[in-house]
Amino acid sequence: LNLIMENMQDGVMLFDADLRWTIRSEPLIRFFGFPEHFGIGTSLREATRFQMLRGDFGPPPQGEAATEEALAAAVEARIANLR
């Protein structure tokens, strides 16, 4: 499986029940511009927060309360899209 993942051209990720990556491919990291340290065990919440603060979903929320509220909504939307 690791050999396949290392040689894939497509971005692939698989989450466990706690929404943490159990599998992720290098093309996924490159496509989304995630830091290399985002490996197995990275949570959907952590990846979404990174993208949100980087501005991938529009201007980043101002303040921790607004960030947490927007992050909760974004994670819920992503979960809905995974189903």
HELIX and SHEET records of a PDB file:
HELIX    1   1 ASN A    2  ASN A    7  1                                   6    
HELIX    2   2 GLU A   26  PHE A   32  1                                   7    
HELIX    3   3 LEU A   44  ARG A   54  1                                  11    
HELIX    4   4 GLU A   64  LEU A   82  1                                  19    
SHEET    1   A 2 MET A  13  PHE A  15  0                                        
SHEET    2   A 2 TRP A  21  ARG A  24 -1                                        
END                                                                             
